Amino acid sequence: WGNGEFQNYTAENAVVSDGTLKITAEQEINGTDTTYTSARLRTLDRGDWTYGRFEIRAKLPTGQGIWPAIWLLFSEDTYGGWAASGEIDIMENIGSRPDEVFGTLHYGAPFPGNVFSGDEFQLAAGTFADDFFVFALEWEEGEIRWYVNNVLYQTQTSDDWYTTGSDDPAAPFDHAFHMILNVAVGGNLPGPPDATTVFPQSMQVDYVRVYKRDA
């Protein structure tokens, strides 16, 4: 995958057991060679939505170089290639900062003309690896809101975003997106794992729920 990540994604690294989905990053050392595996699940062509409330109850992994994410990506490049057609990050975490998550929008022009905006939520005590938390996003025309355990911590509106692919102020966040859940290892954002990183590391997902607002 992109972003300078180290892992190979395999089906074997996603398992449902004891009532939760476990997306697990593994390390394998063969002599001088180190390889990493993990899993990346997406709903493309199975679940695609324009607007809604997206609610995921999850417990996060931790450690230097561990990068769990729950996000929405355009299902069709209506306004051009990434990120002109948009990306909505519901939750991302850097494992070396286990008490903080952040939500981000990516938009603008196709790479390398893409830009982003977002904010973070920090726990007063403990970490996101200690327990399950509900990460939610409410997305309607012209406005997107982020929550942790129903605490609103960020709102972005169409005044904050744009795309070179359309003059419509709601674009690119006005067409169908699908959901992705993954745990990356290494990459441009968290940096590589180091001697302090303990494997395996799992993001446990209790549920994923998508709601449609009544008219």
C-alpha positions in Angstrom: 0.0 0.0 0.0 1.0 3.7 -0.2 2.4 6.2 2.3 5.7 4.4 2.6 4.0 1.6 4.8 5.9 -1.6 5.4 3.1 -4.2 5.7 1.6 -6.6 3.2 -2.2 -7.0 3.6 -3.5 -10.5 3.9 -6.9 -12.0 4.6 -5.5 -14.1 7.4 -4.8 -11.1 9.5 -8.6 -10.3 9.9 -10.4 -12.6 12.2 -13.8 -12.6 13.9 -13.7 -14.2 17.3 -15.4 -13.8 20.7 -17.8 -11.2 19.2 -15.2 -8.8 17.8 -13.4 -8.3 14.5 -9.6 -8.3 15.1 -7.4 -6.6 12.5 -3.9 -7.7 13.5 -0.4 -6.5 12.6 2.2 -9.2 12.8 6.0 -9.3 12.6 8.0 -12.1 11.2 11.8 -12.3 11.5 13.8 -14.6 9.2 17.5 -14.2 9.9 18.3 -10.6 8.8 14.9 -10.1 7.1 11.9 -8.6 8.8 8.4 -8.7 7.2 5.1 -7.3 8.5 1.6 -8.4 7.7 -1.8 -6.9 8.5 -5.3 -6.5 7.1 -7.3 -3.9 5.3 -11.1 -4.3 4.9 -13.3 -2.2 2.6 -17.0 -2.0 1.7 -16.6 -0.9 -1.9 -19.5 -2.2 -3.9 -21.0 -3.7 -0.7 -21.7 -0.5 1.2 -21.4 3.0 -0.3 -23.1 6.0 1.2 -23.7 9.7 0.6 -24.3 11.3 4.0 -25.2 9.5 7.2 -23.9 8.8 10.8 -21.0 6.4 10.9 -20.4 4.8 14.3 -17.6 2.4 15.1 -16.9 1.0 18.6 -13.3 -0.1 18.7 -10.2 -0.7 20.9 -7.0 0.5 19.4 -3.5 -1.1 19.1 -0.5 0.8 20.4 3.3 1.1 19.8 5.8 3.0 17.7 5.0 2.6 14.0 1.5 1.3 14.5 -1.1 3.2 12.5 -4.8 2.1 12.8 -7.4 4.0 10.7 -11.2 4.0 10.1 -12.0 6.1 7.0 -14.1 6.8 4.0 -12.9 7.0 0.4 -14.7 8.0 -2.8 -16.2 5.1 -4.7 -15.9 6.8 -8.1 -13.4 9.6 -9.0 -16.3 12.0 -9.8 -14.1 15.1 -9.4 -10.7 13.6 -10.4 -8.1 11.4 -8.7 -7.1 11.5 -5.1 -7.7 13.8 -3.4 -9.8 15.9 -5.7 -12.7 13.4 -5.1 -12.2 13.5 -1.4 -11.3 11.4 1.6 -12.9 11.5 5.1 -10.8 10.1 8.0 -13.2 9.2 10.8 -10.4 8.1 13.1 -6.7 7.8 12.8 -4.2 7.1 15.6 -0.4 7.1 15.8 0.5 4.2 18.2 3.3 6.2 19.9 0.6 8.7 21.0 -2.0 6.2 22.4 -4.1 8.9 24.1 -4.9 10.9 20.9 -7.0 10.3 17.8 -7.6 12.7 14.9 -10.1 13.3 12.2 -9.1 14.7 8.8 -10.5 15.7 5.4 -8.4 15.4 2.2 -9.5 17.4 -0.8 -8.3 20.0 -3.4 -6.6 18.9 -6.5 -5.3 15.5 -7.6 -2.0 14.5 -6.0 0.4 16.4 -5.5 -2.0 19.3 -5.4 -4.0 17.7 -2.5 -4.5 19.5 0.8 -6.1 18.5 4.1 -7.6 20.0 7.3 -8.5 18.4 10.6 -8.3 18.3 14.4 -7.5 15.9 17.2 -9.1 14.6 20.4 -7.0 13.8 23.5 -8.1 11.8 26.5 -7.8 13.4 29.9 -6.5 10.0 31.3 -5.7 6.6 30.0 -5.3 5.5 26.3 -7.4 4.2 23.5 -5.8 0.8 24.0 -7.3 0.5 27.5 -10.9 0.1 26.5 -13.5 0.3 23.7 -14.4 3.8 22.5 -17.2 4.9 20.0 -15.8 6.9 17.1 -18.6 8.6 15.2 -18.9 10.9 12.2 -22.0 12.8 11.1 -22.0 13.8 7.5 -24.6 15.9 5.8 -24.6 18.3 2.9 -22.2 21.1 3.6 -21.2 19.9 7.1 -19.2 17.1 8.8 -18.9 16.5 12.5 -16.5 14.2 14.5 -17.3 12.6 17.9 -15.6 10.4 20.5 -18.0 8.7 22.9 -20.6 11.2 21.7 -18.4 14.2 22.6 -18.2 16.6 19.6 -14.6 17.7 19.0 -14.6 19.0 15.5 -16.9 20.5 12.8 -15.9 21.3 9.2 -18.2 22.9 6.7 -18.1 23.6 2.9 -16.4 26.9 3.7 -13.4 24.8 4.8 -13.1 22.5 1.8 -13.1 22.6 -2.1 -12.2 20.6 -5.2 -10.7 21.7 -8.4 -13.1 19.3 -10.1 -16.3 21.3 -9.4 -17.6 24.7 -8.5 -20.3 23.2 -6.3 -19.5 24.3 -2.7 -20.5 20.9 -1.3 -18.1 19.0 -3.5 -16.2 16.7 -3.2 -18.2 15.6 -0.1 -21.5 15.1 -1.9 -21.1 11.8 -3.7 -20.8 8.1 -2.6 -18.0 6.9 -0.3 -17.1 3.5 1.0 -15.6 2.5 4.4 -12.1 1.2 5.0 -10.7 -0.3 8.3 -7.0 -1.1 8.5 -3.9 -1.3 10.7 -0.7 -0.1 8.9 2.8 -0.7 10.0 5.3 2.1 9.5 4.7 4.9 6.9 5.2 8.6 6.5 2.9 9.5 9.4 4.0 7.2 12.3 7.5 6.3 11.2 8.9 2.8 11.5 8.5 0.4 14.4 11.5 0.2 16.7 12.8 -2.0 19.5 10.0 -0.8 21.8 7.2 -2.0 19.5 5.5 -5.2 20.7 3.9 -7.5 18.1 1.2 -8.7 17.4 -1.0 -5.5 17.7 -4.7 -5.6 17.0 -7.5 -3.1 16.4 -10.6 -4.8 17.9 -13.9 -3.7 16.4 -17.1 -4.4 18.4 -19.5 -3.0 15.7 -19.8 -0.8 12.7 -23.2 1.0 12.3 -24.3 3.4 9.5 -27.5 5.5 10.1 -29.6 7.4 7.6 -31.5 10.4 8.8 -35.3 10.3 8.5 -36.6 12.9 6.1 
